[in-house]
Every structure is written in structure tokens, then in C-alpha cells.
Amino acid sequence: QKRKNENIGLRFQSAAAGAMALSTCVLPSFSPQAAVLRRTSTVANAAAASRIGGFLSSKPYAPPPWASGLSHAPSHTFTLGHFPTPIHRWDLPELPRDTEVWIKRDDLAGMQLSGNKARKLEFLVADAAARGADCVVTAGGIQSNHCRATAVAAKYAGLDSYLILCTSKPLVDRDPGLVGNLLVERLLGAHINLVSQREFLKFGSVALTELLEKRLLEEGRRPYVIPAGGSNALGNWGYIEAVREIEEQIQLSGGDVQFDDIVVACGSGGTVAGLALGSQLSSLKAKVHAFSVCYGPKYFYDCVQGLIDELQSGLNSHDIVSIEDAKGLGYARSTAEELRFVKDVAAATGIVLDPVYTGKAAYSMVKDMSDNPGS
């Protein structure tokens, strides 16, 4: 299965340093023979969840001080991921001299939630719950990581999920089966709505999700629409918060590491918008580089601009992020050289990049550093 944007590359030059029914909870301990069994109400369960670590619970949220002027600030978050995710040095092969690359392991945030999706969904699911939703609606490709992650997050929060999945016309006319992310979604009981690529391009994800939302409302459901990729003003806060996390990790290190650049794959724009805005407003001040794996740079500059405008940042996307085309042969199509790079990185560092997103971004990053040393 493809994993999208799960890792963030950070580099620096060496000179700079880069639901009240009774329920039963069984909690296994480290000993295989021992377990803790207790009966309590779900109200008490919620309180206990908060005390024991807060996973899968709603918590009040306060923005970083440097982001207090932004609009659409969330009031709560629903804890889905395991944060903070670690940052460690990444000894990539064939790096230019006097350059270090470090990697933020958002792939370790929770595999079922596909890395970067967990950060966005923590705010989106909290909002859905606050608005009294009983289901969520979203859209994406037939093997969308975002749709899989949304289905998982919704089930964690006790919500149903309705997914609009774009695929080829032959697969719309017959059941595509249990393959990849589709298997996970069907195991979770997600309601699958297949549309052809032609219909998806003709009507767009917004119109299609609105149509499904209207149908669900007529059926007496309370749907909450999440945009493709989880990329909207509220979802942006996932990676604004990630910047605060990076800041705190640097402080805990004693400040010995300062990153000059942040590198990330770009597939919908939300992660890039949050990172670029956060880096600009915070003390981080690292230049954000986004490598697009589907559309061209102009599309994503406009996309990021729309997202930061929703937050009333007053900034220009061209000033806070550099976006380059890294799609190569096209979305989900790789050259032999790109695949060889993914293999070499795995062999040298133990980190397996996916060829659709992180593989292309890392490949383009290393190539850019080689072609433009010192930049």
C-alpha cells in the first residue's frame, strides 16, 4: 500500500548545525499471563483515557503563541496519532559534502492512519464530533491513503464513513474486490461509492461530496464532509502544530541542531501549507521545499495560497515555499532510476520509501542538492 508524505526531510549545512452501558476493558500487561479487568461506564472510560495517555480522546487545544493571529483556530483535538514522532539523522547515500539530512518519522504516527493524515484528522474528527455528526464523507482515488485513514479515524470515534472512490470505468461496472486500501476500508464497514475518473474530473470532489451529503441528510443522517486529502483551513492546523513539535524537539536537544530547510512530498497541498506557514511564523524559519507528485507547481502554489488565505495569514505562497515538479513520468509512475534510488536508500539506511510520494520527493531532493550545491 502506498503511504503518502509520511516523512519530512530536514537538512542543514554543517556550518549552521540542519458512547451509559457497562463495558469491559481488558488491558494486557507485559506478562502474557497477566491482565487487568475492570467494569466502568463510558463516561468514566473517557476520563480514564485522558489520564492514562489521552489516546482516542478529545482534548482542549490552544494554538502556539506565534499562530494566535490566524483564523479558524481549533478548540479541540481528537488524539489519533502517537506524537511527537522522532527526528533522527538520515545518512543518505551520495550526499554532498558538509550537508546533513535529518528525517522526521511521521510514518511512526500510526500505520493505519498513514502518517501525515493523522495530524489533519485529529482536528477534523474533533470538529465532526463537536458538530454532532454521526458519519463522515470524503473522496479520493480507489487506493487513497486519505480515505483509508479517514475510515479508520471515523471508526475510532464511533462514526460511519462514506467514501467516494475514483477509479476506471471497468472497475465501476464490476466489484474491484479486496485489494490494498479497499480491503481495509471494507473490513472497517465503510460505505463505498465508486465513480469513474471521467465523472470525477467532470464534477469534481466538492460537488460529489456535497451530493452525497445531501442524500445522507435526506435519509436522516448527520454527515460531516472532509475534503480530499483533509486539506482545508482546519486540516492545516495539523502541520502548524507539527512545527511547534519540531521547535520543542530542537529545544530539548539543547539547540545544537538548527535546520535550514524542510523537504516534503506534495499531493494535495495541506501538509505543505501548514508547514510553510508554521515555519514562517515560528522561530524555525526553515525554508520549505515541496516536491509535487501529481500536478504542476502553479496548481499547488494556488492551492497553498487558497489554504493560507482561509487562515487570513496575509502571506504569499511564493514567499514561504518553493514548489518543484517531481512527478516524472506521471502520478504513480516511476523511472528505473527513481526505483533504484528507493532500493539503495532502503539498503543503506533501513528506511523504505514509497515510490509514489516520499520516494520521488527524496530522489528530487538529493538530485537538487547535487545539481545546486550550497543552495
C-alpha positions as CSV (number, residue, x, y, z in Angstrom):
1,Q,0.0,0.0,0.0
2,K,1.2,3.5,-0.8
3,R,1.9,5.8,2.1
4,K,1.8,9.5,1.4
5,N,4.0,12.2,2.7
6,E,4.8,10.2,5.8
7,N,8.3,11.5,6.4
8,I,9.6,15.0,6.4
9,G,13.2,15.5,5.4
10,L,15.1,18.2,7.3
11,R,18.5,19.3,6.3
12,F,21.1,21.8,7.3
13,Q,24.6,22.7,6.3
14,S,27.2,21.6,8.9
15,A,28.3,25.2,9.5
16,A,24.7,26.0,10.7
17,A,24.5,22.8,12.7
18,G,20.1,21.4,9.6
19,A,-20.7,6.2,23.9
20,M,-24.2,4.7,29.8
21,A,-23.8,1.0,29.2
22,L,-21.3,-1.1,31.1
23,S,-18.3,-2.1,29.2
24,T,-15.4,-4.4,29.8
25,C,-11.9,-3.3,29.2
26,V,-9.0,-5.8,29.2
27,L,-5.6,-4.3,29.4
28,P,-2.8,-6.8,28.9
29,S,0.3,-6.1,30.9
30,F,3.9,-7.0,30.0
31,S,3.4,-10.5,31.4
32,P,1.4,-12.8,29.0
33,Q,-0.4,-14.3,32.0
34,A,-1.5,-11.1,33.5
35,A,-4.3,-8.7,32.5
36,V,-6.3,-6.0,34.2
37,L,-10.1,-6.5,34.1
38,R,-12.5,-3.7,35.1
39,R,-16.0,-2.6,34.5
40,T,-17.0,1.0,34.2
41,S,-19.2,3.5,32.4
42,T,-18.1,5.1,29.1
43,V,-18.0,8.4,30.9
44,A,-15.5,7.0,33.3
45,N,-13.7,5.4,30.4
46,A,-13.3,8.8,28.7
47,A,-11.8,10.3,31.9
48,A,-9.5,7.3,32.3
49,A,-8.4,7.5,28.7
50,S,-7.4,11.1,29.3
51,R,-5.4,10.2,32.4
52,I,-3.7,7.1,31.0
53,G,-2.3,8.9,28.0
54,G,-5.2,10.6,26.1
55,F,-5.2,8.3,23.1
56,L,-8.6,8.3,21.3
57,S,-10.0,11.1,23.5
58,S,-11.0,14.7,22.9
59,K,-8.8,17.4,24.4
60,P,-8.8,21.2,24.5
61,Y,-6.4,22.7,22.1
62,A,-4.5,26.0,22.3
63,P,-2.6,27.2,19.3
64,P,1.1,28.1,19.5
65,P,1.5,31.8,20.6
66,W,3.0,32.7,17.2
67,A,-0.1,31.3,15.4
68,S,-2.7,33.1,17.7
69,G,-3.4,35.6,15.0
70,L,-4.6,33.0,12.5
71,S,-8.3,32.4,11.9
72,H,-10.2,29.0,12.2
73,A,-8.2,28.1,15.2
74,P,-9.5,24.8,16.5
75,S,-10.7,24.5,20.1
76,H,-10.3,20.7,20.5
77,T,-8.3,17.9,19.1
78,F,-9.1,14.1,19.0
79,T,-6.0,12.2,19.7
80,L,-5.3,9.7,16.9
81,G,-1.6,9.7,16.4
82,H,1.5,8.9,18.6
83,F,3.2,12.2,18.9
84,P,5.8,13.6,18.9
85,T,7.3,11.5,16.2
86,P,11.1,11.1,16.3
87,I,13.6,13.1,14.4
88,H,17.0,11.4,13.6
89,R,19.9,11.8,11.3
90,W,19.5,10.1,7.9
91,D,22.7,9.1,6.3
92,L,21.5,9.1,2.7
93,P,24.0,7.8,0.1
94,E,25.8,10.2,-2.1
95,L,25.1,13.4,-0.2
96,P,27.1,16.5,-1.0
97,R,29.9,17.2,1.5
98,D,29.2,19.4,4.5
99,T,25.5,18.6,4.3
100,E,23.4,16.6,6.8
101,V,19.9,15.3,6.3
102,W,17.6,14.5,9.2
103,I,14.2,12.9,9.0
104,K,11.0,13.3,11.0
105,R,9.3,9.9,11.2
106,D,5.6,10.7,10.7
107,D,5.3,7.2,9.4
108,L,5.5,6.2,13.0
109,A,2.5,8.2,14.0
110,G,0.3,5.1,13.4
111,M,0.4,2.9,10.3
112,Q,-3.3,2.5,9.8
113,L,-3.6,6.3,9.7
114,S,-1.0,6.8,7.0
115,G,1.4,9.2,8.6
116,N,0.6,12.8,7.8
117,K,-3.2,12.1,7.7
118,A,-3.3,11.5,11.4
119,R,-2.3,15.1,12.2
120,K,-5.0,16.6,10.0
121,L,-7.7,14.2,11.1
122,E,-7.1,14.9,14.8
123,F,-8.7,18.3,14.2
124,L,-11.2,17.3,11.6
125,V,-12.6,14.4,13.6
126,A,-12.8,16.6,16.7
127,D,-14.8,19.1,14.8
128,A,-17.1,16.4,13.4
129,A,-17.8,15.2,16.9
130,A,-18.4,18.7,18.2
131,R,-21.0,19.3,15.5
132,G,-22.8,16.1,16.4
133,A,-22.0,14.2,13.2
134,D,-22.8,10.5,13.0
135,C,-20.8,9.9,9.8
136,V,-18.1,11.4,7.7
137,V,-17.9,11.8,3.9
138,T,-14.8,12.2,1.9
139,A,-13.4,11.4,-1.6
140,G,-10.2,10.2,-3.3
141,G,-8.7,7.6,-5.6
142,I,-9.5,3.9,-5.4
143,Q,-6.4,3.4,-3.3
144,S,-6.5,6.7,-1.5
145,N,-4.5,6.7,1.7
146,H,-6.5,9.6,2.9
147,C,-9.8,7.7,2.5
148,R,-8.4,4.7,4.3
149,A,-7.1,6.9,7.2
150,T,-10.5,8.7,7.4
151,A,-12.3,5.4,7.6
152,V,-10.0,4.3,10.4
153,A,-10.3,7.6,12.3
154,A,-14.1,7.6,11.9
155,K,-14.4,4.1,13.4
156,Y,-12.1,5.1,16.3
157,A,-14.5,8.0,17.0
158,G,-17.6,5.9,16.6
159,L,-18.7,7.4,13.3
160,D,-19.6,5.7,10.0
161,S,-17.7,6.6,6.9
162,Y,-18.9,7.2,3.3
163,L,-16.1,7.2,0.7
164,I,-16.3,8.3,-2.9
165,L,-13.6,6.5,-4.7
166,C,-12.5,7.4,-8.2
167,T,-11.4,4.5,-10.5
168,S,-11.5,3.3,-14.1
169,K,-14.9,2.7,-15.7
170,P,-14.5,-1.1,-15.9
171,L,-13.9,-1.3,-12.1
172,V,-17.0,0.9,-11.5
173,D,-19.1,-1.6,-13.5
174,R,-17.8,-4.6,-11.6
175,D,-16.7,-5.1,-8.0
176,P,-13.0,-4.2,-7.7
177,G,-12.6,-6.8,-4.8
178,L,-10.5,-6.7,-1.7
179,V,-7.2,-5.1,-2.8
180,G,-4.9,-2.8,-0.8
181,N,-6.6,0.1,1.0
182,L,-10.0,-1.1,-0.3
183,L,-9.6,-4.2,1.8
184,V,-9.0,-2.1,4.9
185,E,-12.0,0.1,4.2
186,R,-14.4,-2.8,3.7
187,L,-13.1,-4.5,6.8
188,L,-14.0,-1.3,8.7
189,G,-17.5,-1.3,7.2
190,A,-17.0,1.8,5.2
191,H,-19.7,2.6,2.6
192,I,-18.0,2.6,-0.8
193,N,-19.3,4.8,-3.7
194,L,-17.4,4.2,-6.9
195,V,-17.3,6.8,-9.6
196,S,-15.4,6.8,-12.9
197,Q,-12.4,9.0,-13.5
198,R,-14.4,10.9,-16.2
199,E,-17.2,11.6,-13.7
200,F,-14.7,12.6,-11.0
201,L,-13.0,15.1,-13.3
202,K,-16.3,16.4,-14.8
203,F,-18.0,17.1,-11.4
204,G,-15.1,17.4,-9.0
205,S,-14.7,16.0,-5.5
206,V,-16.5,19.0,-3.9
207,A,-19.7,18.6,-5.9
208,L,-19.7,14.8,-5.5
209,T,-19.3,15.0,-1.7
210,E,-22.0,17.7,-1.5
211,L,-24.4,15.5,-3.5
212,L,-23.7,12.5,-1.1
213,E,-24.0,14.8,1.9
214,K,-27.5,16.0,0.6
215,R,-28.6,12.4,0.2
216,L,-27.5,11.4,3.7
217,L,-29.3,14.4,5.2
218,E,-32.5,13.4,3.4
219,E,-32.0,9.9,5.0
220,G,-31.8,11.5,8.5
221,R,-28.1,11.1,8.9
222,R,-25.8,13.8,10.2
223,P,-22.8,13.9,7.8
224,Y,-19.6,15.8,8.1
225,V,-17.7,16.4,4.9
226,I,-13.9,16.1,4.9
227,P,-12.2,17.4,1.8
228,A,-9.9,15.3,-0.3
229,G,-6.6,14.9,1.4
230,G,-8.1,16.5,4.6
231,S,-6.8,19.8,3.1
232,N,-8.7,22.8,4.3
233,A,-8.2,25.6,6.9
234,L,-8.9,23.3,9.8
235,G,-6.7,20.5,8.5
236,N,-3.9,23.0,8.0
237,W,-3.5,23.1,11.8
238,G,-2.2,19.6,11.8
239,Y,1.1,20.7,10.4
240,I,1.1,24.1,12.0
241,E,1.1,22.1,15.2
242,A,3.8,19.8,13.8
243,V,6.1,22.9,13.5
244,R,5.6,23.6,17.2
245,E,6.5,20.0,17.8
246,I,9.7,20.4,15.8
247,E,10.5,23.6,17.8
248,E,10.1,21.8,21.1
249,Q,12.3,18.8,19.9
250,I,15.1,21.2,18.9
251,Q,14.8,22.9,22.3
252,L,15.0,19.6,24.1
253,S,18.2,18.8,22.1
254,G,19.8,21.9,23.7
255,G,19.5,23.8,20.5
256,D,22.6,22.2,18.9
257,V,20.6,21.4,15.8
258,Q,19.2,24.1,13.6
259,F,17.5,23.2,10.3
260,D,17.9,25.3,7.2
261,D,15.4,23.5,5.0
262,I,12.4,21.3,5.3
263,V,11.6,19.0,2.4
264,V,8.2,17.2,1.8
265,A,6.2,15.5,-0.9
266,C,3.2,17.3,-2.1
267,G,0.0,15.6,-3.2
268,S,-2.9,17.8,-2.0
269,G,-1.2,20.9,-0.6
270,G,-2.5,20.8,3.0
271,T,0.7,19.5,4.6
272,V,2.8,21.9,2.7
273,A,0.6,24.9,3.6
274,G,0.7,24.1,7.3
275,L,4.5,23.5,7.3
276,A,5.3,26.6,5.3
277,L,3.1,28.9,7.4
278,G,4.3,27.4,10.7
279,S,7.9,27.7,9.7
280,Q,7.5,31.3,8.6
281,L,5.6,32.4,11.8
282,S,7.6,30.4,14.3
283,S,11.2,30.6,15.3
284,L,12.0,27.7,13.0
285,K,12.4,29.9,9.9
286,A,13.5,26.9,7.7
287,K,12.8,27.2,4.0
288,V,10.1,24.7,2.9
289,H,10.7,22.8,-0.3
290,A,7.7,20.8,-1.7
291,F,8.1,18.3,-4.5
292,S,4.8,17.8,-6.3
293,V,4.0,14.2,-7.4
294,C,0.8,14.9,-9.5
295,Y,0.0,18.4,-10.6
296,G,2.4,21.2,-11.5
297,P,3.9,23.9,-9.3
298,K,1.4,26.6,-10.4
299,Y,-1.5,24.4,-9.3
300,F,0.0,23.9,-5.9
301,Y,1.1,27.5,-5.4
302,D,-2.6,28.5,-6.0
303,C,-3.8,25.7,-3.7
304,V,-1.4,26.7,-0.9
305,Q,-2.4,30.3,-1.4
306,G,-6.1,29.4,-1.0
307,L,-5.4,27.4,2.2
308,I,-3.4,30.1,3.9
309,D,-5.8,32.8,2.8
310,E,-8.6,30.9,4.6
311,L,-6.4,31.3,7.7
312,Q,-6.1,35.1,7.0
313,S,-2.3,34.9,7.2
314,G,-1.7,37.8,4.8
315,L,1.2,35.9,3.3
316,N,2.0,35.0,-0.3
317,S,2.6,31.3,-1.1
318,H,5.6,32.1,-3.3
319,D,7.3,33.8,-0.4
320,I,7.0,30.9,2.1
321,V,7.5,27.7,0.0
322,S,9.4,26.6,-3.0
323,I,7.4,24.1,-5.1
324,E,9.1,21.9,-7.8
325,D,7.7,19.4,-10.2
326,A,8.8,15.8,-9.2
327,K,6.1,13.7,-10.9
328,G,8.5,12.5,-13.5
329,L,6.6,10.1,-15.8
330,G,3.4,10.9,-14.0
331,Y,1.5,10.1,-10.8
332,A,2.3,6.7,-9.5
333,R,4.7,6.0,-12.4
334,S,8.4,5.7,-11.7
335,T,11.5,5.6,-13.8
336,A,14.1,2.9,-13.3
337,E,16.4,5.5,-11.7
338,E,13.8,6.5,-9.2
339,L,13.1,2.9,-8.2
340,R,16.8,2.2,-7.9
341,F,17.1,5.2,-5.6
342,V,14.4,3.8,-3.3
343,K,16.1,0.4,-3.2
344,D,19.5,2.0,-2.5
345,V,18.1,4.1,0.4
346,A,16.4,1.1,1.9
347,A,19.7,-0.9,1.7
348,A,21.8,1.9,3.1
349,T,19.5,3.3,5.8
350,G,16.8,0.8,6.6
351,I,14.1,3.3,5.7
352,V,11.7,2.1,3.0
353,L,10.3,5.0,0.9
354,D,7.2,4.5,-1.2
355,P,7.8,5.2,-4.9
356,V,4.7,7.4,-5.4
357,Y,5.3,10.1,-2.8
358,T,8.3,10.0,-0.4
359,G,10.5,8.2,-2.9
360,K,10.1,10.9,-5.6
361,A,10.5,13.7,-3.1
362,A,13.7,12.3,-1.6
363,Y,15.1,11.5,-5.0
364,S,14.4,15.0,-6.2
365,M,15.9,16.5,-3.0
366,V,19.2,14.6,-3.4
367,K,19.4,15.4,-7.1
368,D,18.7,19.1,-6.4
369,M,21.5,19.2,-3.8
370,S,23.9,17.6,-6.2
371,D,23.0,19.9,-9.1
372,N,22.9,23.0,-6.9
373,P,25.5,22.6,-4.1
374,G,25.3,25.2,-1.3
375,S,21.9,26.5,-2.3
